[in-house]
Amino acid sequence: MRLAIIVAMLTLTVLGCTNSYEQNQSMNGLTGQAIRPLNQDEKSADFDQLIQMFKTYYGPYQYKENRLGISIEQIGQKLKAQALSAKTDEEFMGYIMQFGAALQDGHVQFRVENSASNIRRYSIPIALTAIEDKAIVVSISKELSDFTGIKTGDEITEVDGQSPFEILKIATKYKSFATDLSNKAFVMLAFSRSSFMTELIPHKTTALVKAVKKNGETLVVDIPWTLDKYTAGLDSLVHEPAGVVNLSVPFADEFNSIMPAASLSQMGQVDPIFVTSQTQSMFGFVKVFPSPASMIKFGLKGDEKPGIYAALYKFSGKTVLLVRSASYAQSDYRGDVYIKAYMALLSEYENLADVLVLDQTHNPGGSYCASFYDIFAQAGDVQGVQKLRADRKWINDLYINWPASAGPTGNPWDVKQLLAWGTLVEKAYDNGDFLSEPVPLFSGSTYAANMGYKWKKPMLVLIDELAGSCGDMFPMLVKANNRAKLFGQRTMGLGGNVEPVGQLNNSRIAVSLTRGLFYPHIPNGQPKDSDYIENNGVTPDYEYAHTVSDFRNGYFNYVQSFSQKAIEQIK
């Protein structure tokens, strides 16, 4: 095994002591002659184009300037001046990324297709998470673990003389969510460094890593860096069909590419992160599924079987139904199929359960969170609305492109609804208003719809700092309507739909921006800044932060704590 690691080190084509163009050429190695970096005119044109895109399409432009006390134009011009002196494509891209990060908006995404070096990132197969201000190993490849002695649950204290949190501070210059709490997730970038983070590019073939094991023993090991090259499909957005408002977390794909496949720590993972061997042994979760009869009742076809985790367990003499809402943009079935499956499942076990625990942690959002809330809504509950950027892109989409995508079999009332929204945006555009009047998100009403089934018993909703966009919206509706209590950590605060708006002409960096601002419908008033989800997120009624002990012991204390709060909801 040690020989294999040494061979891997010797075959690396990285890493000189500088980040020069010549170095990038040598790094490109076997892929052929490197393309030239952008020249100054090309860099200037791209930055001007980027700033104009934000002025034209960015829904929270005025909101961000007021809330953060910034001038987006001044930030852009300052970074442009620095970018013109960039010596490499990567350094130039870094200034583009810093522009987005300064806005503290997790929906802003720049997707890089390629660079002069073709180097996407430098990585070591260790994934970290921040718990109690410690950088804890979530996963490590078996080969590397056997070689170094580092195990899951150990703490990483230094990488080349820097603590992971010193690295985090640098990384958040280039990438930022909406809150400092959610930004702690970027501690994983200590071992997964994008090439545009030029301050973090390794200058040696190995990293000197210090770790503290669970028993207090300290390990100091050299671990080789490896190169990831740009390839088709990497860093891609979740593309919703035309006519569907996309409320997903763009970073989720990158997050999951760093976490190992099938890790419970991945965003959107079907199984709850806390269903471990320890909690299974202590709480005896019994997995449950809807019966064929229930599936037929709610209109599911025989082959429509979405993967939804659900289980029953006993706690203090009460029966708890645990159901996971992993994502609102699954790839296997449409959202309406998932809605039917959830109704079939909940209706099947409602009589057996005393309380529902709905796990919405690590939920990367999507598009059907409003309909999902309708399953739990009571009469008169409000839905979410969004003010749209008043621009011709929205007007064209709502008047022409989205109605056309419905096709001849589309519901004519859905088309009329889109046209009505287009009228609101056109009115704001004609008046010179920055945002339109609010439009209902995902449905034609500002109030909850009748789905044919409603969960009536008490429930508790689990949230965390990696639930965003639609993962913000569902708990927003729960809280706005006083439907249930929320347990955990404040959500990400990604408060608008995300949409591709173009590609920079020279660097070919694809740009996706937040196109509006959403909040719960307010029947007789105007929203305050605190009503918007952007940068606010949704705060829990019962705050709970994971501990290192939680992680190392399979989340027993976490399950114990939320189960206790769940049965307190029973009247």
N, C-alpha and C positions, 0 to 999 in steps of 0.2 A: 504493500500500500504506500509506504514512504517513497519507494521508487517511482510509483505512478505520479505522485505529487511532484517529485523532482522533475520528471519528464515533462509534466504540464508546465512547470516553470520555465524549462529550457526552450519550449516550443512557442512561448509567448513572443509576439513581435513588438510588444510594448516594453518599456516606458522610459523614455529618455529623461534628461534633467530639465528640459524645456518643453514648451508647448508650441514650437515653431511649425511653420508650414512644411519644412523639410522633415520634421518628426512625423507629421501627419502623413506625408507621402510614404515614409517607411512603415508606418502602422498599417497603411492600406495593403502593404505586402502583396499577397498572392492575388488580390482582386484586380490588379492592373494599375495603370498610371492614374494617380489621383487627379480629379478635376481641379481647376484653379479656384481659389477662394473668390468671393464676391469682391468687385472693385468698389471704390468709394462712391461713385455715382449710383451704382446698383443698391448699395446699402442705404444711401440717402433716400432714394426713391421708395424703397420698401418701408422705411420708417415713416415717411410722410403718408404712404398709403395706409399703414397701420393706424396712425393717429386719426386719419379721416374715417376709417372704418368705425372706430369707437364713437366719433362724433355723430356718425350717421345712424348706426345700428344699436348702440349699447343702451339698453333700457334704463339701467340704474345710474346713468352718467351724472345727472344732477343730484340724485340721492347720495351717491358716493362722495361727491365733492362737499356736500353739506355735512354728511355724517362724519367723514374722515378729516374734514378741514383741509382739503387738498385741491390743487388745480391739476386736472388730468392733462391738460395741454402743456403745462410747465414741466410735469414729470416726463412727458413724452419728449419734449425738446431737450431736456437735460440728458436723458438717456441716449437720444439720437446723437448728440455731440460726442458722447463717449463711444458710441457704436461706430462712428466714422473712423475711429482710430483702431478698431479691432483688427488684429493681425490674422485671425483665423475665422472660418465660418462659425465654429463653435463659440468663440468669444462674441461674435455678432449676435448669434442666437441667444446667448445668455442675456444680452441687454433687452432683447424682445421679451424674454421670459420675465425679467425683472419688472418690465412695464406692467405685465399682467398681474404679477404677484403684489405690486404696490396697491392694487385695487381691492385686495382681500376678498376675492370672489372665486370660489371653487368651481364656478361654471365657466369661467374664462379658460379656454384651452387653445394652445398652439401645438399643432401636430407637425412634427418634422419628418419629412419623407427621406431626406438624405443630406449629407454634408460632404465637404471636400475629402474628409478622412474616411467617410462611411462608418465611423464609430458611433454607435448609439449610446452605450454606457459601459462602465467598468464595474464588475460585480464579483462578489464572493458569496457562495450559497449559504448565507446566514440571514434569516429574517428576524428583525427586532420589533418589539413593541414597548411603549413607554408605560410603566406601571409604578406608581408611587415615586416618580422622578428617578426611576432606575430603567436602564435599557436591558430588557429581558429577552433572551433567545426564545422566539416562538417556534422556530424550526431551524434545522441544520442538516445538510446532506449527510447520509450515513457514512460515506467514505471520509468526509472531512471530520465528522465527529469521532470516528475511530482513530483518525490520524492525530487529532489535536487533543482529544479528551473533553472538548466542550460539548455540553448536552443541552437539550431543551430545558428551560427554567433557570439556566445559569445567567449571571449578569455580565455584560460587557462594559468594562470601565474605561478602556482606551483603545483607540485605533490610531496608530502612528503618533502617539503622544497627545491626541485630542480626545476628550470625552465625547461620547455620541451626542450629547446635548450641545456641545460646542459646534459640532458638525451640523446639527439640526438648525442652529442659529444662522449658519451660512446658507444651508439648503433653502430656508424659507425666504431668502432674498429672491430666489428663482421660482419657488412654488408656494402658494399660500391658499388655504381655505378661508373661510369667513371668520373664524374664531381661533384664538390661541389654543384652546382646548383641543379642537380638531387637528390643529397643526402639529400636535405632538406625534401624530401618526407618521409624520415624515422622518422620525428617528430611524425608520427602516432604510433611509437613503444613505446611512453610514456605510452600508455594504452594497449599495446599488446606486452608482453615481452617474447621472446623465452627463454626456460629454459637454453640454453647454454650461454645466456648473464648473467653470474653468478654475475657480479657486479650490475645488475639491478633486481635480484630476490627479490621480496618483502619479508620483514621480519615481517610483521604484516598482520592480516587478512583484514585490510582496508587501503586505501590510503587517506591521507588528501589532498583534492583538493581545490585550490583557483581559482576562476573564476571571471572575470570582465564582467558584462553584457553590452549590447549595450548602456544603459543609464548611465553607469559609476558605477553602484552599484557593490559592491564586495560580493561574496559568499564564504564561507568556509564550506566545507561539507566532511564527512567521507563516503567513498564508498567502498564496499567490493570487493576484488579480487575474481575471479573465476578461476577454473582450466580447461584447455583443455588437453585431453589425446590424445596420438597417436592413430589414426585409419586408416584403409585402405583408400588410395586415397588422403590423405592430403599431401600438398606440392608436388604434382606430377607435372612433366613437361608436356608441350604440346608435345605429341609424334607424329611427322610427319611420314607418311608412308616411308618405305625404299626407297631410291633414291630421296628423296626430301630434299633440303638444308633447314635447319631450322634456320630462322632468327627471333626468338621470344625472348621476355623478360622473363626469368625464374621467376623473382620476381612477375610477374603479377598475378599469382594465389594467392600468399600470400597477395599481396596488396588488391585484390578483396575479400579475405576472411575476411579482417579487415573492409573494407567498407561494409555498409549494402547492402543487395540484392536490385538490381534495382536502386542503387544510380547513379546519373549522374556523380559522381566523380570516378566511377569504370573505370579501364583501359579497353578499348574495348567496352564501352557502345554504343549501337546503336544510341541513341539520343545525340545531342551536349550538352555539359555541360551548355552552355549559352542560350539554349532555355528554358526560364523560363516564369512564368506568367507575370512578368514585361516586358520582351523583346517581348513576344508574343503580349501583349497589345499595346506596342509602335510601333513595326515594322510590325505586321500583317503577320507573316509567313503563307503561304498557302502551305500545304503539297501536293506534287505531286508524281505521280507514272507513270511508263511506261505503255502504252496501250497494250492490248493483241496483236494488230497487230505488234507493235514494238518488243514485246517479241518474237513473232514467227519469225520475220525478222532476229533476231540475234541468233536464234537456241535454245531458251528456251522452255522447255516442260511446259505443262499446270500447273503442280504442283511445278514447280521451281520458287519460289517467295522469293528470299533473302530479308531480312529486311534491307533496305537501307533508311536512312533518307535523304529526299530532300524536298526543299521548295523554293517558289518564294516570293520575297518581293520587295517593292519599296523603293529607297533611292535617294534623290535629283533628282527625276524625271527619274531615271534609274531603270531598272529591274535587280535584282540580283538573280541568281540561287545559292542556298546554298546546297551543297552536303557533306555528312559526309562519310569519309573513316575511319571506326571505328577500323578495324583490318585487318590483312592479313592472318588470320588463324581462320576463323569462324568455328563453329562446325556443323552447319546445312547443308551447301552445300560445294562442292569442290570449289577451287579457280577459275577454268575455268567457273563455273556457275556464280560466282560473276562478273567476267570480262564481260560476256555476258549481265548480268543485268545492270551493269554500262553503257555499250555502248547503251543499249536500252533506258535507262533513259536520258543520256546526248544528244543522237541524237534527242529524242522527244522534248526537251525543248531548244535546242541550238538557234533556230530561235527566241524564245520569249525573251531570256536573252541577256542583254548587257555585262555581265561579270559573271564569275563563281567564287564563294568562296568555296574552297575545304578545309574542316575541317579535319585535320589529327592529332589533339591533342589527348593526352592520348592513342595513338595507340601502342599496345604491340607487333607489328610485326607479322611475320609468314613466308609465302613462295611465295606470288604472287605479291610482290611490283614491280618487274621488268616488268611483263606483264601489270600491272596497269599503269605504266609510259608510256608504248607504246601507250595507248589511247590518250595521250597528246603530244607525241613526234613529232618533225619535222624532215624532211629529214636530215640525217647525224648526228643525236643525238647519243651520246655514251651511252652505258649501263654500268652496274657495273661489275667489275672483282674482283677475290679474289686469293691471293697467299695462297696455301694450305701447311700445315705442311707436310714435306716429310717423311712419315712413312708408315709402312706396313698396318696400318689400312685403310688409304686412298687408298692404292694400291689394297687391297683386296676388298674394297667396290666398287671401280670404275671398276675393272676388273671382279669381280665375283658376289658380293652380290647384288648390285644395278641392273645390267643387268638381273639377275635372277628374281628380283622382278617385272620386267616389264611383265614377262609371255609371252606366245606365241602370244598374241594379241598386244604386245607392238610395238611401232613405231621402226622399225629397225634402223632408222637414229638417234633416241635418244640413242640407245645402242651403235652405232658407236661413238657418241659424248662422252659418258662415257668412252669408251675405249681410246679415244684420250686424255682425261683428265688424265686417268690412266698412259698413256705413259709419260706425262709431269711430274707427281709425281714420277714415277719410275726413270726417268732420273735424277731428283734432288736427289733422295734417293741414287742412285748408285754413284753420284758425291760427296756425303757427304754434299750437300746443306741443309740448315735448312728449307727453304721454296721453293716451286715450282715456276715455271713461272706462271703468272696469267692465270686463266681460267675464261671464262664468267660465271656469276652467272645466273642460272635458264634457260639459253637459249644457243643456239649454236653460238651466234654472240656477238661481242663486240659493235654492233650498234643496235639501236632501230629497232623493227620489224614492219611490216605493219599489223595492226590488222583488216583492213577492214573498220575502222571508226577512225577518229581523231577529237578531239575537237579543233576548230580553233580560237575561240574567246579569249579575254583576260581572265586571271584568277589570283587569289591571293590564296596562300596556307597558312593555319594556322598551326603552329607548336608549340610545347612546350617541357618542360624538361621531360615529361613522354611519349614521343614518342621515341621508341628505336628499334634498330636492323633493321628489314624491315621498321620500323617507322623512322629510320635514313636514310635508303637507298633511299626511294622515294624523300624526299626533297633534298638529295645529288644529285640525277639526275636532279631535277628541277633546282638547282643552277648551276651545272656543265655545263648544256646546255643553261643557260640563258633563260629558258622557261617561268618563271614567278617570281614574287617577293614572298618572304617569310615573314610572320608576326607572331610575338610572342616572344618565348624564344628558346635558343639553345637546340637542341635535346640531347638525352641521351649519345651518343657516344659509342654505342655497335657495334663495327665494325668487326664482323666476325660471322660465323655460330656457333651455339652451339650444342653439341652432347654428349650423355652419353659415357664415356670411361671406366667405371668399378665401382667396389664396394670394399671398404676397407674390408679386410678379416675378421676382428674381430668385429669392431664396426658396420659393415654393412652400413656405410654411402655411399650413391651413389654419384658418382662424375661426373659432366658434365662440359666440358671445351670449350673455344673458340678454333676453329680448324684452323683458318686462319685469314687473314687480307684483308678487301675489301676496294675498292676505285673506283672512276670513271675511265673508260678506258682512258689512255693517249696515243694518237696515235703515237707520236714521242718522247717519253721521259720516264724516270724513275720516279716513284712517290717520292715526298718529304714526310717527316713525316707529314706535314700539309695536305697532300692529303688523308691520311688514316682517316677513320671515328673514329677508336678506340681512346678514350679519347678526341677527338676533337668535335665530333658531327657536326651539321650543324647550322651555325649562321643565324639569320634572317636578312633580309634587313631592316625591320621596327621592332625595338624592342618594346615589350609591356609586362610589368609585371602586373599581376592582383593586384588590391588593395583591402583592406578590404571593402571599399565602394562598389567596384565591386561586391564582394561576397554577401554583405548584401542587395544590391539593384538589385540582379538578373542579373548582368553582363551588365547592360545597357551601361555603358561607353565603355566597351570592344567592343560590337557590333557596337556602334556608330563609334569607332575608326577604326576598320577593314573595315567597310562599306565605310568609306570615302576613305581609301587607295585603296579599290577595284575599285571604280569608277574612281580614278585617273589613273588606268591602261587602261582606254578606250581612244583610240587615236582619 
